[in-house]
Amino acid sequence: MKLLKTLCVICCLLSFQNVHAQLMPSGTWMVGGSIGISSVKNGEADAVNSLEFAPSFGFFFLNGVAIGINAYFSGNDLIRTAGGGPFLRGYLFKGLFLEGEYGYLNTKIDGLDDNIITSYAQLALGYTHMLNESVGLEPKVYYSIGLGDSDGTTEFGLSIGIQAFLNRN
């Protein structure tokens, strides 16, 4: 939790530069999602690769700074995960952004009777390439760490998303 708070403060401080006002002004809504691949490692166990889908919704409450919520769905032949949580995004320079997220996951592993509920903190670095005035293409790289019962679990992923930026004046 301390890591997430620190990341959120860094996002806010770095995003107060004036260059962000032209890119994402306050009052803009963000709706979209991404698809990607990730590799999850738990301690000494082998890494497990998964496909993922992550819809998102956010609001720019300051120029270049958005708060929102992400959902997360991933899986492979043995493991299926669903979850999500709030995020804070800050634009650093032009379309480059830093995003911090804290959330919960519900994981079902074939062969186990009970689902596993865990929490995580995630840091992502991405870029918004505007295709037109309202739609952006967003490649993103991220790193997550498990918290609580999933301490020691790490995830590295790459995704490509598309976002619609509404009410962008």
BALUM-940946 format. One record per atom (N, C-alpha, C): x, y, z; residue in three letters. Coordinates in steps of 0.05 Angstrom, whole numbers, plus 5000, padded with zeros to 4 digits. Last residue first. Layout:
# BALUM-940946
XYZALA ...
//
This chain:
# BALUM-940946
475553844506ASN 475254114495ASN 477954234489ASN 472853244505ARG 475553364504ARG 475453634490ARG 468652894511ASN 468453164522ASN 471153304524ASN 472552294513LEU 470052434508LEU 470052704522LEU 476751874483PHE 476852104501PHE 474552284495PHE 477351194480ALA 475851414470ALA 475951634491ALA 482850764469GLN 481350924488GLN 479851144472GLN 485750134464ILE 484550354450ILE 482650494469ILE 491949784475GLY 489249864481GLY 488250084462GLY 496149254488ILE 495549464469ILE 492549534473ILE 501149044535SER 498449054525SER 498249274504SER 505148614574LEU 505048804551LEU 502148804541LEU 507548474641GLY 505748454618GLY 506148674597GLY 509248104697PHE 510248284677PHE 508448254652PHE 508247994765GLU 507147964738GLU 508448174721GLU 509547604824THR 510047834807THR 508947774779THR 508747414891THR 507747384864THR 508347634848THR 510147574941GLY 512047404926GLY 511247354898GLY 503747534969ASP 506347654971ASP 508447464958ASP 498547374971SER 499947324946SER 502647464945SER 496647545020ASP 497047255016ASP 498547194990ASP 499448175010GLY 497948005028GLY 498647705024GLY 500248264939LEU 500348364966LEU 498848164984LEU 504248214880GLY 502148114897GLY 502548214925GLY 505848704832ILE 506748544854ILE 504348464871ILE 506948834762SER 505148814786SER 506448644807SER 508349234708TYR 509449054728TYR 507649064753TYR 507449374637TYR 506849394666TYR 508149174682TYR 506849764579VAL 508349554593VAL 507849594623VAL 502649924524LYS 503349954552LYS 504949714562LYS 499850304471PRO 501550084480PRO 502350134509PRO 494050564451GLU 495750574475GLU 497350314479GLU 490851034410LEU 491950764411LEU 494050764433LEU 485051444418GLY 487951404421GLY 488551104422GLY 480251904394VAL 481051624398VAL 484051594398VAL 479052444383SER 477752304405SER 478752024411SER 481852644338GLU 481352824361GLU 480352674386GLU 485752064322ASN 484152294313ASN 483752464339ASN 489651774346LEU 488951704318LEU 487251924305LEU 494651904390MET 492051994382MET 491651934352MET 497751474430HIS 498051584403HIS 495351654393HIS 500051454493THR 497551494478THR 498251624452THR 503950974526TYR 503951204508TYR 501251214494TYR 506150764592GLY 504850734566GLY 505050994550GLY 507650384647LEU 508650604631LEU 507450554603LEU 505050204711ALA 505150174682ALA 506250424669ALA 504649824769LEU 505750064757LEU 506050014727LEU 500349554819GLN 501449544792GLN 502449824784GLN 498849114871ALA 499549384863ALA 500949374837ALA 493548674894TYR 495948734879TYR 496349034876TYR 490448124929SER 490648404921SER 493348454908SER 486247534921THR 488747674927THR 488547964920THR 483046934930ILE 482547224929ILE 485147354938ILE 481746344897ILE 483846484912ILE 483346784908ILE 476545854905ASN 477846074890ASN 479846204909ASN 476845144919ASP 476445424927ASP 477845624908ASP 478444664895ASP 475644714900ASP 475045014905ASP 482944564841LEU 482544664868LEU 479544724871LEU 482744404788GLY 483644204808GLY 483344294836GLY 484445034760ASP 483244764756ASP 484444564776ASP 483545604798ILE 485545424787ILE 484245144784ILE 481346254797LYS 480445974798LYS 482545804783LYS 481746854832THR 483046664814THR 481946384819THR 480447514835ASN 479247264843ASN 480247054822ASN 483948094858LEU 483547884838LEU 482147644850LEU 484048804867TYR 483548534878TYR 483148344854TYR 488749354865GLY 486249214860GLY 486248944873GLY 491549964844TYR 491349774866TYR 488749624862TYR 496050284799GLU 493550154804GLU 493749974829GLU 498850824761GLY 498950654784GLY 496150534790GLY 502151014703GLU 499550944715GLU 500050754738GLU 504651514661LEU 505251324683LEU 502651274697LEU 505251654591PHE 503951664617PHE 504951454636PHE 506452054534LEU 507551864553LEU 506251884580LEU 504852454499GLY 503052234503GLY 504052024523GLY 508152974531LYS 506452914507LYS 504652684513LYS 509952704591PHE 510952864569PHE 509452784544PHE 506652474631LEU 509252584637LEU 510252774616LEU 500252424657TYR 501852454633TYR 504452594640TYR 497851944703GLY 498952214699GLY 500652224674GLY 492551594733ARG 494351624709ARG 495251914708ARG 490551124778LEU 491251404776LEU 493251424753LEU 485150654789PHE 487750734779PHE 488051034779PHE 481750124826PRO 482150404818PRO 484950454807PRO 480749454798GLY 481049654819GLY 481449934808GLY 479948734788GLY 480349014780GLY 480549194804GLY 478148094762GLY 478448284783GLY 478648564773GLY 479347414748ALA 477747644743ALA 478147834767ALA 482546854717THR 482647064737THR 480747294728THR 484046174711ARG 482346394702ARG 482146594724ARG 488345654690ILE 487845864709ILE 486046084696ILE 489245274649LEU 488945184677LEU 487945394697LEU 489745524599ASP 488445254601ASP 487745174630ASP 488546194619ASN 489846004601ASN 488445734605ASN 486746894629GLY 486546604632GLY 488346454613GLY 483447484655SER 485647344642SER 485247044645SER 480948124664PHE 480147844659PHE 482547714645PHE 479348694700TYR 481548524690TYR 480548234687TYR 477749394699ALA 476949114704ALA 479148944691ALA 479350004730ASN 479949804710ASN 478649544718ASN 477450684739ILE 477250404748ILE 477850224724ILE 480651314755GLY 478651144742GLY 478650864754GLY 483351954743ILE 482751744762ILE 480551574749ILE 488552334710ALA 485952194710ALA 485751994733ALA 491652904689VAL 491452714711VAL 488652594712VAL 491653304650GLY 493653094648GLY 493552894671GLY 488553754691ASN 489853734665ASN 491953514666ASN 484253364734LEU 486253574730LEU 487353544702LEU 480852954725PHE 479953154744PHE 481853394745PHE 478852564676PHE 481052744681PHE 480152974700PHE 476551914689PHE 475852194687PHE 478252364693PHE 475351254660GLY 476651454677GLY 475651734671GLY 475350564651PHE 473650794651PHE 474951004669PHE 476849944615SER 477450164634SER 475650404630SER 477949234607PRO 476549484601PRO 477149694623PRO 482448784590ALA 482148974612ALA 480649224603ALA 484548124581PHE 482848334570PHE 482248524594PHE 490047674566GLU 488347844584GLU 486648044568GLU 493247044570LEU 492047254554LEU 490247414572LEU 499146824606SER 496246844602SER 495647064582SER 504146384632ASN 503346584613ASN 500346584609ASN 507746294690VAL 505346204676VAL 504546434658VAL 514246074712ALA 512446284703ALA 510146174687ALA 515245584763ASP 515545674735ASP 513545894729ASP 516745774831ALA 515245624811ALA 515745744783ALA 519046084870GLU 520845914854GLU 519445764832GLU 514346594870GLY 516646474883GLY 518446334863GLY 510746614815ASN 510246594844ASN 512546444856ASN 509547004758LYS 511446824772LYS 510846844802LYS 506347104697VAL 506147114726VAL 508046914738VAL 506147484640SER 507547254652SER 507547294682SER 501347664590SER 502847704615SER 504147454624SER 498648034536ILE 499747794546ILE 501247854572ILE 492448374519GLY 495248344522GLY 496048064531GLY 488048924506ILE 488548634506ILE 491548604508ILE 483949444536SER 486349334524SER 486349034523SER 479350014531GLY 480449764542GLY 482849674527GLY 475050554548GLY 476350384529GLY 477250124541GLY 474351234561VAL 473050974560VAL 474350804540VAL 474851834596MET 476351634582MET 474951364584MET 473052524594TRP 472352244602TRP 473952054584TRP 475453154616THR 475352944595THR 474752674607THR 476153504657GLY 473453474647GLY 473153264625GLY 482553764638SER 480653684659SER 477853684647SER 485553534576PRO 484653744594PRO 482753634615PRO 490553244548MET 488153154562MET 487253364583MET 493853594515LEU 493353314509LEU 490753224522LEU 494254124534GLN 493354084507GLN 492553794502GLN 496154024586ALA 493554154583ALA 492454114554ALA 501253824587HIS 499053634588HIS 496253764583HIS 504954224590VAL 504654084564VAL 502253904564VAL 505454424642ASN 503454544624ASN 503054394598ASN 505853924693GLN 507154094673GLN 505054194654GLN 503953564729PHE 503053834732PHE 504354024712PHE 505853044731SER 503853114711SER 502853404712SER 509152954774LEU 510252964747LEU 508353064726LEU 505352934816LEU 507453144815LEU 508653174787LEU 502252484804CYS 501052754806CYS 503152964803CYS 506052064805CYS 504352114781CYS 503252404781CYS 507852104858ILE 509652154836ILE 508152224811ILE 503151954885VAL 504252214889VAL 506152294867VAL 502651424866CYS 500551614861CYS 501551894864CYS 507351184888LEU 506951204859LEU 504851414851LEU 506051224943THR 508451364932THR 508151394902THR 501650884945LYS 501351164952LYS 503651334941LYS 504050394930LEU 502050514913LEU 501650814919LEU 507650304973LEU 508650334946LEU 506650474928LEU 504050245015LYS 505850465016LYS 507050524988LYS 501749765000MET 500050005000MET 501850255000MET 
//
